[in-house]
Amino acid sequence: MNILLLGSGGREDALAWRLRQSPSCEALVAAPGNPGIARWAECVQADPSDPFAMTELARERAIDLVVIGPEAPLVAGVGDALRNAGFKVFGPNAEAARLEGSKGFTKDLCWANKIPTASYVRVDTALAATAALDGFSLPVVIKADGLAAGKGVTVATTREEAEAAIAAAGDGAMVIEDFLVGEEASLFALVDGETAIALASAQDHKRVGEGDTGPNTGGMGAYAPAPVLTPELQERAMEEIIRPTARAMAAQGAAYSGVLYAGLMLTADGPKLIEYNARFGDPECEAIMPLIDGDFAELLMAVARGRLQSIEPPKLLPRHAMTVVVAAKGYPGQPAGGGAIRAVEAAEQVEGVTVFHAGTTLADGALAASGGRVLAVTAVADTFAEARARAYRGVDAIDFADGFHRRDIGWRELERGAATPEGSAE
């Protein structure tokens, strides 16, 4: 089949890499892509959030399946336009993508359908948000209602921090909610109307600094699977959270089609929903893709055709994957741009390592940084500890003077007893 992939980040590089390995993938086109994606696909400079441009591109290239990577095109209705033009699409329509596009919409849906989540209030102004703080104990969570690229959340431990977060958000819609105590995990499920099947689990590190300190980022690293999300907890999350959501969306006439990413808090009372994303996470996707067995393109096409119920459930390789993000100095604030990147090939000489491009460009034929998160160094091994060690060997092989990374990705698993093998970064 001919496949069109929308997006230009590390997630899309991982998707392109995996799709290109699928026996059913005959041609792969990416819009707009990046220098890493160009290794696996033909890159076309076009706006992935422009419904008309994407429909025309799909027609020109006789596309059989469109895979939408990032959230912005989903919320912009690109999936709607492509489906209306007769194309098969992996990714929800705009109405279903509200699960990510509006935190308030999702909270209301959960509350109405008894889906476990934190208590909350919705507000539309900074004044109302400040007044609502009186009803919450500390810490308290402040969320911007719309898309925020993984960075629109503040966990305030003092009243002053909460008021500062509200002031920074300005007069826009917000959700204020109780702070949930537990450990976070990510669950990715394939959803086709009322059918939902678990695909994979992962854990990521959102804070910019060592020890999970500092401001939230889009993600500084991830690993898969997440052992803390046991098979029993995963099935409970599917039954209590994912499947009721799929049924509720279908009942509203906004049936979901694509991957649904549930950010979960594993509390003493069981899994509770923190938030949904309407696409693969980044950098979780980079850790998950090397573990998926079988023809990945056919799996996505089954979802797009509404045939998820009739296929064999997806299988994962019995291995572990670790992704370490190399970001540009200044991230998540104003990142340094244009820094030279060398020796990516040396990193990929490390056994089991693939380097995905998240924010790169070519300057006079040489690789340079063009974003906050620049590279996602991913390693696969039979054990968690060895995957981690390989990932850091790969990171250490790269020459990027303007970059930085965390050295403690996966610290929870290390504390739980995953031994650090020889040659690791510790």
DATA-V221865 format. One record per pair of residues at least 4 apart in sequence whose ideal C-beta (glycine too) atoms are under 6 Angstrom apart, sorted by the first residue. I is the first residue (numbers start at 1). J is the second residue. D is the distance in whole Angstrom. If there is no record, write none. Layout:
i->(I,I)
j->(J,J)
d->(D,D)
This chain:
i->(1,1,1,2,2,2,2,3,3,3,3,4,4,4,4,5,5,5,6,6,6,6,6,7,7,7,7,8,8,8,9,9,10,10,10,10,10,10,11,11,11,11,12,13,13,13,13,14,14,14,14,15,15,16,16,16,16,17,18,18,19,19,19,20,20,22,22,22,23,24,24,24,25,28,29,29,30,30,30,31,31,31,32,33,33,33,34,34,35,35,35,36,36,37,38,46,46,47,48,49,49,49,51,51,51,54,55,55,55,58,58,58,65,65,65,66,66,66,67,68,68,68,71,71,71,73,74,74,74,74,75,75,75,77,79,79,79,80,80,82,82,83,88,89,90,90,90,90,91,92,92,92,92,92,92,95,96,96,96,97,97,98,98,99,99,99,100,100,100,102,103,103,103,104,104,104,106,107,107,109,110,110,113,113,115,115,116,117,117,118,118,118,119,120,120,121,121,122,123,123,123,123,124,125,126,126,129,129,130,130,132,133,136,138,139,139,139,140,140,141,141,141,142,142,142,143,143,144,144,144,145,145,148,149,150,151,153,154,156,156,156,157,169,180,180,180,182,182,182,183,183,184,185,185,185,185,185,186,186,186,186,187,187,187,187,188,188,188,188,189,189,189,189,189,190,190,190,190,190,191,191,191,191,192,192,192,192,193,193,194,194,194,195,195,196,196,196,197,198,198,199,200,200,201,201,201,202,202,202,202,202,202,203,203,204,204,204,205,205,205,206,206,207,207,207,208,208,208,208,209,209,210,210,215,217,219,220,220,221,221,221,221,222,222,222,222,223,223,223,224,224,224,224,229,229,233,236,236,236,237,237,237,238,238,239,241,241,246,249,249,250,259,261,261,262,262,263,263,264,265,265,266,267,280,281,283,283,283,284,286,286,286,286,287,287,290,290,291,291,291,292,293,293,299,302,302,302,303,319,319,320,320,321,321,322,322,322,322,323,323,324,324,324,324,324,325,325,326,326,326,326,327,327,327,328,328,328,328,328,328,329,329,329,330,330,330,331,331,335,336,338,339,339,340,341,341,342,343,343,343,344,346,347,347,347,347,347,348,348,350,350,350,352,352,352,352,353,353,353,354,355,355,356,358,358,358,359,359,359,359,360,360,361,361,363,369,377,377,377,379,379,379,380,381,381,381,384,384,385,385,385,385,386,388,389,389,389,392,395,413,414,420,420)
j->(24,64,65,27,62,63,64,19,25,28,65,29,58,63,66,16,30,67,31,48,68,69,73,12,48,69,70,32,33,34,282,358,282,283,286,356,358,376,69,280,282,285,69,36,37,356,357,285,286,289,356,19,69,30,37,40,41,40,289,296,25,28,297,28,40,295,296,297,295,295,297,298,297,41,42,61,37,41,43,44,46,48,45,37,38,43,357,360,357,360,362,356,357,41,43,53,57,53,73,72,73,76,77,78,81,78,81,82,85,63,66,87,88,301,304,82,87,89,90,73,74,91,100,147,279,78,79,91,97,278,94,97,101,94,89,91,93,93,94,87,89,89,304,304,258,300,303,304,258,96,97,256,257,258,278,254,249,254,256,101,278,102,105,106,276,278,276,277,278,145,143,145,175,122,145,175,276,120,175,248,115,117,244,248,241,244,272,272,273,177,178,180,178,175,177,132,176,175,128,129,132,174,173,171,166,171,166,174,163,166,176,162,140,157,155,157,179,156,162,155,177,179,154,165,176,153,175,148,152,169,173,174,152,218,218,216,216,165,161,162,165,161,174,265,267,272,265,266,267,228,266,265,203,226,228,229,264,202,263,281,284,201,237,262,264,199,200,259,261,196,198,199,242,260,197,199,259,303,308,196,246,256,260,257,303,306,308,250,255,246,247,250,308,309,242,243,246,313,234,238,314,224,288,225,226,229,222,224,226,284,287,288,223,226,219,222,284,220,221,409,216,219,212,213,214,214,215,217,332,213,214,406,408,332,332,283,325,406,323,324,325,409,283,284,287,323,287,322,410,287,288,291,321,233,234,271,240,270,271,241,264,271,242,243,243,262,273,256,254,256,255,280,277,281,273,276,274,275,271,272,274,271,272,285,285,323,325,376,288,323,356,376,378,321,323,321,380,316,317,321,296,315,317,314,307,308,311,308,380,382,384,387,380,387,379,387,388,391,376,378,377,391,395,405,409,373,376,374,375,403,405,331,372,373,335,336,369,372,374,402,336,402,404,334,335,336,335,372,372,402,368,369,402,368,367,400,399,397,398,399,355,397,353,355,394,397,398,353,355,390,393,394,379,380,381,390,379,390,394,378,375,377,376,373,374,376,370,371,373,374,367,370,368,370,368,374,391,394,395,387,390,391,387,386,387,390,413,418,418,419,420,421,421,410,421,423,424,425,405,418,418,424,426)
d->(6,4,6,5,6,5,5,6,6,5,5,5,6,4,5,6,5,5,6,4,5,6,5,4,6,3,5,5,6,5,6,5,6,6,6,5,3,4,6,6,4,4,4,4,5,4,5,5,4,4,5,6,6,6,5,4,5,5,4,5,5,6,5,6,4,5,5,4,6,5,5,5,5,4,5,5,5,4,5,5,4,5,5,4,6,3,5,6,6,5,5,6,3,5,5,5,6,6,5,5,5,5,6,5,3,5,5,6,5,4,6,5,5,5,6,5,6,5,5,5,6,3,6,6,6,4,6,5,4,5,6,5,4,4,5,5,5,5,6,4,5,5,4,6,6,4,6,5,4,4,5,5,6,5,5,4,6,5,4,5,4,5,5,5,4,6,6,5,4,6,5,5,5,4,5,5,6,5,6,6,4,4,5,5,6,5,4,6,4,4,4,5,5,5,4,5,5,6,4,4,6,5,5,5,5,5,5,5,6,6,5,6,4,6,5,5,4,5,5,6,5,6,5,4,6,5,4,5,4,5,4,6,2,6,4,5,6,4,4,4,6,6,6,4,6,6,5,5,4,6,5,6,6,4,6,4,5,5,6,6,5,5,5,5,6,5,5,6,5,5,5,6,5,5,5,5,6,5,6,5,5,5,5,6,5,6,4,5,5,5,5,5,5,5,5,5,5,6,6,6,6,6,5,5,4,4,5,4,6,4,6,6,6,4,5,4,6,5,5,6,5,6,4,6,5,4,6,5,6,4,4,6,5,6,4,5,5,5,6,5,5,3,5,5,5,5,6,5,5,4,5,6,5,5,5,6,6,6,6,5,6,4,5,6,6,6,5,6,5,5,4,6,4,5,6,6,4,5,5,5,5,6,5,4,6,5,5,5,6,4,5,4,5,4,4,5,5,5,5,6,6,4,5,6,5,6,5,5,5,6,4,4,5,6,5,4,5,4,5,4,5,5,5,6,5,5,5,5,4,5,5,4,6,5,4,5,5,6,5,6,5,5,6,5,5,5,4,4,4,5,5,4,3,6,4,5,4,6,5,4,5,4,6,5,4,4,5,6,6,6,5,5,5,5,5,5,5,6,4,5,6,5,4,4,6,5,5,2,6,5,6,6,6,4,4,5,6,4,5,5,4,4,6,4,4,6,5,5,5,5,6,5,5,5,5,6,4,3,6,5,5,5,5)
